[in-house]
Amino acid sequence: MLYKRAMEARLHDNEARFRALIENGPDITVVVDERFSVRYITPSVERVLGYSVNELVGEKLTAAIHPDDMPGVLEKLEQSLNLHGRSLLRRFACAMPAGRGAC
């Protein structure tokens, strides 16, 4: 039982460390569903792009993609449907909220 508690404590610590890295890092990490609706997005989206998390969660990811990058991003998103939970890295230009600067 002691071993199980120690392993659970280690798992909890690792999860907390990972969460801190993701939520406080400079990159934006997005989790989308099969319809490309944002299910999760890191808080850095506000610092980097000017969108609040609440503005994007539940919205289509395509709403924040610059039109010039749309074909390539859509292709990668379609490919991601076959990854079954694995990640896909894709950089793209974003469409900034009106009056909030440029990306």
C-alpha atoms as one frame of an Amber mdcrd trajectory, in Angstrom:
protein
   0.000   0.000   0.000   2.880   2.354   0.763   4.329   1.758  -2.709   0.975
   2.599  -4.311   0.732   5.874  -2.387   4.281   6.797  -3.363   3.542   6.108
  -7.027   0.308   8.118  -6.871   2.209  11.036  -5.290   4.838  10.855  -8.051
   2.138  10.775 -10.708   0.414  13.781  -9.137   3.717  15.711  -9.013   4.494
  14.865 -12.643   1.026  15.920 -13.766   1.348  19.221 -11.878   4.761  19.886
 -13.430   3.474  19.072 -16.934   0.395  21.274 -16.423   2.596  24.166 -15.264
   4.826  23.808 -18.344   1.881  23.717 -20.743  -0.173  26.452 -19.111   2.690
  28.892 -18.516   4.831  28.319 -21.594   5.114  30.676 -24.560   3.568  28.233
 -27.054  -0.116  27.744 -27.697  -1.349  24.179 -27.414  -4.804  23.380 -28.735
  -6.941  20.264 -28.401  -9.761  19.986 -30.930 -12.538  17.461 -31.446 -13.435
  15.680 -34.685 -15.276  18.790 -35.900 -12.214  20.963 -35.190 -13.960  22.760
 -32.340 -11.556  23.901 -29.648 -11.924  21.699 -26.550  -8.856  23.079 -24.728
  -6.400  25.873 -25.405  -3.556  27.038 -23.228  -3.867  30.359 -21.397  -0.867
  31.664 -23.380  -3.317  32.351 -26.224  -4.288  35.581 -24.482  -0.697  36.726
 -24.026   0.379  35.746 -27.558  -2.690  36.445 -29.695  -5.049  38.562 -27.630
  -7.887  36.033 -27.539  -9.207  34.888 -24.180  -9.542  31.160 -23.576 -13.307
  31.641 -23.254 -13.484  33.294 -26.676 -12.058  30.207 -28.381 -13.217  27.160
 -26.411 -16.201  25.725 -28.255 -15.401  27.699 -31.420 -14.009  26.244 -34.627
 -10.220  26.406 -34.753 -10.539  27.677 -38.298 -11.921  30.978 -36.953  -8.411
  31.921 -35.793  -6.477  30.786 -38.878  -5.232  33.338 -41.367  -6.927  32.770
 -44.763  -3.570  32.295 -46.537  -2.765  29.344 -44.265  -6.226  27.769 -44.312
  -5.614  25.097 -47.034  -2.477  23.708 -45.381  -3.964  23.765 -41.903  -7.155
  22.061 -43.050  -5.077  19.346 -44.704  -3.130  18.754 -41.472  -6.328  18.760
 -39.418  -7.824  16.123 -41.715  -4.665  14.024 -41.335  -4.901  14.377 -37.569
  -8.218  12.518 -37.551  -6.246   9.323 -38.202  -3.750   9.873 -35.374  -6.091
   8.530 -32.665  -4.943  10.719 -29.778  -1.401  11.359 -30.933  -0.291  14.929
 -31.405   0.232  16.898 -34.569   2.484  19.931 -34.693   1.574  22.647 -37.143
   2.539  26.297 -37.170   0.295  28.788 -38.911  -0.459  32.479 -39.082  -3.412
  33.582 -37.036  -6.178  36.072 -37.598  -5.976  38.583 -34.751  -9.040  39.977
 -33.042  -9.903  43.401 -34.491  -7.911  46.209 -32.941  -5.607  43.962 -30.923
  -2.418  44.128 -32.957  -0.886  41.773 -35.489   0.588  38.310 -35.248
